[in-house]
């Protein structure tokens, strides 16, 4: 009877994975499949459970980083992540020493700081958003040494 339970568990876990595509249950489906084959071979329940846990965690730890890197790489950035690499207009002087500065991007005003602590930007300057730390835009020069735009 445990053979059927492992098969049912496998089907349910694969179904959940197919419905969510979140790479969360596929590893345990692999463990359930391995336990299913152990059950078919006549192994005891303790061996089946051990194989389920071992195979599930081996799959999780060794294949998940690879799968996450290559399967979901085209997922579009959302919310604040989509701002990195874009242009922003400085609306209040950015001075890290004074702790001042704001910039506008997409009509929203953000607190802004220079990514290079030695740099200062004046209101009206255009800058490039390098990263977001908390609720602050970390910005840098829009142009490189040759005066060409970096975007």
C-alpha positions in Angstrom: 0.0 0.0 0.0 2.9 2.4 0.6 3.8 2.1 -3.0 0.5 3.8 -4.0 1.0 6.5 -1.3 4.4 7.4 -2.7 2.9 7.5 -6.2 0.1 9.7 -5.0 2.5 12.0 -3.2 4.6 12.2 -6.4 1.6 13.2 -8.5 0.4 15.8 -6.0 3.9 17.4 -5.7 4.4 17.5 -9.5 0.9 19.0 -9.8 1.7 21.7 -7.2 4.9 22.5 -9.0 3.1 22.7 -12.4 0.5 25.0 -10.9 3.0 27.4 -9.2 6.2 27.1 -11.3 8.0 28.3 -8.1 10.7 25.6 -7.9 9.5 24.6 -4.4 8.0 21.1 -4.6 9.8 19.5 -7.5 12.7 18.4 -5.3 10.4 16.5 -3.0 8.7 15.0 -6.0 12.1 13.5 -6.9 12.4 12.1 -3.4 8.9 10.6 -3.5 9.7 9.0 -6.9 12.9 7.5 -5.4 11.0 6.2 -2.4 8.3 4.8 -4.8 11.0 2.7 -6.5 12.4 1.6 -3.1 8.9 0.5 -2.2 8.6 -1.5 -5.4 11.9 -3.2 -4.6 10.4 -4.3 -1.2 12.4 -1.9 1.1 10.9 -1.2 4.5 9.2 2.0 5.4 12.2 3.3 7.3 14.4 2.9 4.3 11.7 4.5 2.1 11.5 7.5 4.4 15.3 7.8 4.5 15.6 7.6 0.7 12.8 10.3 0.4 14.6 12.7 2.8 18.1 12.0 1.4 17.1 12.4 -2.3 14.9 15.4 -1.7 17.6 17.3 0.1 20.4 16.3 -2.3 18.2 17.6 -5.2 17.4 20.7 -3.3 20.9 21.6 -2.3 22.7 20.6 -5.5 20.3 21.5 -8.3 18.2 24.4 -7.0 20.9 27.1 -7.5 21.5 25.9 -11.0 17.8 25.7 -11.8 16.9 29.1 -10.2 19.7 30.7 -12.2 18.7 29.4 -15.6 15.0 28.8 -15.4 13.8 32.2 -14.1 16.4 34.4 -15.6 14.0 36.2 -17.9 11.6 37.2 -15.1 11.1 41.0 -15.3 12.3 43.1 -12.5 9.5 44.6 -10.5 8.9 47.6 -8.2 12.1 49.3 -7.0 14.4 46.8 -8.7 13.3 48.1 -12.1 14.8 51.5 -11.3 18.4 50.3 -11.1 20.3 51.5 -14.2 17.8 54.2 -15.1 18.2 58.0 -15.2 17.0 60.3 -12.4 16.9 64.0 -12.1 18.3 65.6 -8.9 15.7 67.9 -7.3 17.7 68.8 -4.2 21.5 68.9 -3.9 23.0 65.5 -3.1 25.6 65.8 -0.4 26.5 62.7 1.6 28.3 64.6 4.3 25.3 66.9 4.9 22.9 64.0 4.5 20.8 65.8 1.9 19.5 65.0 -1.5 16.5 64.0 -3.5 15.9 62.8 -7.0 12.9 62.2 -9.2 12.3 59.1 -11.3 9.0 58.3 -13.0 7.4 61.2 -11.2 8.3 59.9 -7.7 10.7 61.7 -5.5 13.2 59.6 -3.6 15.9 60.3 -1.0 19.2 60.1 -2.9 22.8 59.7 -2.0 26.0 59.5 -4.1 27.3 56.0 -4.6 30.8 57.6 -4.4 30.9 59.5 -1.1 33.3 62.1 -2.5 30.8 63.2 -5.2 28.2 65.9 -4.9 25.4 66.6 -7.3 23.4 69.8 -7.9 19.7 70.2 -8.4 18.9 69.7 -12.1 21.8 67.2 -12.7 20.9 63.9 -14.4 22.3 60.8 -12.6 22.2 57.1 -13.0 20.7 54.9 -10.3 23.3 52.3 -9.3 21.4 50.6 -6.5 18.7 51.0 -3.9 19.6 50.8 -0.2 16.5 50.8 1.9 14.5 53.8 0.7 17.5 55.7 -0.8 18.6 55.8 -4.4 22.4 55.4 -4.7 23.4 57.4 -7.8 26.4 58.1 -9.9 27.5 60.2 -12.8 25.5 59.7 -16.0 28.6 60.1 -18.2 32.0 58.4 -18.2 35.4 60.1 -18.6 35.0 60.6 -22.3 31.7 62.4 -21.9 29.7 59.5 -23.4 26.5 58.4 -21.7 26.8 55.1 -19.8 23.3 53.9 -20.3 
